[in-house]
């Protein structure tokens, strides 16, 4: 996702977005090692909803998703563990 859009939606600093971009660079390797789709989800400042800021699919097997979900909302009912981790500040 475009860094300006991430800043607009999250209110994160340039330094924080720099860190997200560094993590995004290794997402494909992480997806290959995990054998699964990997995402970076961010919290939208306006309403606390999560959205997908980056996505990587494993190179050696098909993705679970038919299309790119970057920019889409990560709904609480589908991503309960992600919401809980953020709310409790746990990994």
C-alpha angles and dihedrals in degrees: 000000000000112000092228090055091049091051091047093050098040108026089228120157122251088252092055092048089049088058091048090052090051090052091046089059091064097041093098091055090047091050091051093048092047095041088225144089112279126202142188108217122193132193117245109231096215098060111359094250119144122235133184111256097174138008135191129185127204112262096216099053138031121277119250087231126074093211142011113288097193108137093021122120120257100221119219092233090056098037104034093145092053092051091046093050091052094045093049093037091234129136 
